[in-house]
Amino acid sequence: MKQSRNKYFSILALLAAVGTASYLIYDDQRESSEDSLEEYLEADGIEREEYSTEPTEAEGIEIGAEAPPFDLPLLDDTDTLSLSDKQGDFVVVNMWASWCPPCRDEMPDFIDFYENYKAEGVDVVGINMTTSEQGLDPVRQFADDFQIPFYTVLDEDGQIEEDYNVHVMPTTYIIDPDGKIAYERRGFLDYEMLESFYEEAKETYESS
């Protein structure tokens, strides 16, 4: 009888141990799932492993090379914008996405730069990396939030991503009046940096 009772308690202890282990595994999986869901929601449901938002020294297009041509649709417009339309001017090309915090942080500086330098014939073109977006609504919201005064075009087919080797958000190029790459930056730019790089590109161009 005592032996049967010990066996009974042993079975109960084993079942309790199995139950505890199962609960711990379930709880750990639940927390992991909740963490993943939270990260997914914070990312607006977009997988973005293919992009980085950290500045990098990785090389893009060689300075002095011809800027790849493009003809892209304007946001909320039936027209398109071609890079060739801007030949003869300095053009700052900024690649951004609505989900990118550094893109949001730097946009006011790009707007200020445009307002201060447009009288010199400097143009700014914002290119939205549309293939990374969940539709155009967040793109429109981004443009409305900042009341962007310069051209905003859409890279709907990933042409710019490929041609300009865009794997970091944001990425910025300065193109000189001859249509050649004068400067390239992968990562955040503030006003002072942008102004300095433009002035340097202008000086180099005028002295060549």
Salt bridges, closest charged atoms under 4 A:
ASP27 OD1 - ARG30 NH2 2.30
GLU34 OE2 - ARG30 NH1 3.12
ASP76 OD1 - ARG140 NE 2.55
GLU115 OE1 - LYS118 NZ 3.02
GLU120 OE1 - LYS202 NZ 3.33
ASP123 OD2 - LYS86 NZ 2.89
ASP137 OD1 - ARG140 NH1 3.26
ASP145 OD2 - ARG104 NH2 3.62
GLU184 OE2 - ARG186 NE 2.58
